[in-house]
């Protein structure tokens, strides 16, 4: 399953909107089969803050672990935030960049 973040927005910056986005995708995630990869595509995202990422990505990482794959993470804002989240949570995201 692929979730394109640009459909949610290109400026992903507040804790509240991260939490709202996470809740909004719950119906979609009900269709994920056991062992199926959940891909989060950052293509088109301009700004990505740690607070938004903490509310949206960290629950997904806890639930899907290595089956959570992040795509198109080369944007500087995205890279910095992912590195920060990895440090504070002491966990690594699986990344795939073309």
N, C-alpha and C positions, 0 to 999 in steps of 0.2 A: 504494500500500500504506500502511495506517495502523497504527502501533504505539502502543497506548494504554499509557502508562507506569504508570497506576494498577494495571494488571494485574501489573506487576512489584513495585510498592510505592508508598506515598504519602510515605515518608520515604527519600529517595535521598541517602545521605550519605557513604559510604566509597569509597575508591579500589578496594578489593577487590570490593565488591558491584557497583560500576560495571563492572568488568572481567568479572565473572561474568555480569551482565546482557547485556553485549555478546556474549559467547560464546554465551549461551543463545538469542539471536535469529538467529544465523548460519544455521540451517536455514531459517528464514522468509525471510531475505534472498536465499537462492539462487533464489527464485521471482521476484525483481525483474527485470523486462525492461529492456533498454537504453533509457534515456531516461525511464523511469517514475519518478514522484515517490515519495519515501519520506517520509511524514508522521509526525512524532513529536508525539503529543498529550499535553500536560501537564495536561489536565483532571483534577482530583482530587489532584494532587500538592501536598503541603503544604510539604515541605522538599526543597531541591535544592542540593547542595553543589558547589563547583568541582571537588573531587577526583572525585566520581562523574561529573560532566559531562565531565571531561577523558578519563576512561576509556571512556565510552559514546558521547558525541556527537562528539568530535574525530575518531575513526577513521571515523565515518559521514560527517562533513563532508569529510574527505579523499577518501573513496571516491565520494560522490554529488554533492559540490559544490552547485550551484544546484538540484539535484533533491532536496535535503534541505530539507524545510519543517517548521518548528516551529509548532504550533498551541496556542492557549490558554495563552499565556505571560504573562498579566497578573499572576499571583501575584508578590508582592514578592521572595520568595526565588528564584524562577525568573528574574525580570528581572535581579536583581543578579548572579546567577551567569552568566547569558548575557553580560551586559555585560563581566564580568571575563574570561571565556574569550575573547571577541572581542578584548579589549585585549591579552592575553598572546600570543594566536596571530596577531594582526593579520589576522583574517578575520571576515567578517560572516555571520550566519545569516539565511536567508530566514524571515520570520515572518508568520504569518497569524492575526489575532485577530478574532473575530466581534464 
